[in-house]
Amino acid sequence: MNISIVPPDRVTECWEEVAPLLQPAIDRSGGRFLIQDVYHLVRTGDNHLWVMFEDGIIVACCTTTFTQYPSVCLQDNF
């Protein structure tokens, strides 16, 4: 089993395979995301698409993003 990040310029190549795997999470987002939103976010590099391969077949995937919370840095100074 291998896990790999998909570079933004390669997302289109695997999108037909990963979109159905992402859809159940999107359905539970309460309307905050549509599949088109996620596609745009990973294509622009704002989010990151990770895929899990088994025998050359994508069996799972997820997206991640980095969030900076400025007040966390301030707490270290007090």
Secondary structure as UniProt FT lines:
FT   STRAND          2..6
FT   HELIX           8..10
FT   HELIX           11..27
FT   TURN            28..31
FT   HELIX           35..44
FT   STRAND          48..54
FT   TURN            55..56
FT   STRAND          57..64
FT   HELIX           70..75
FT   TURN            76..77
//
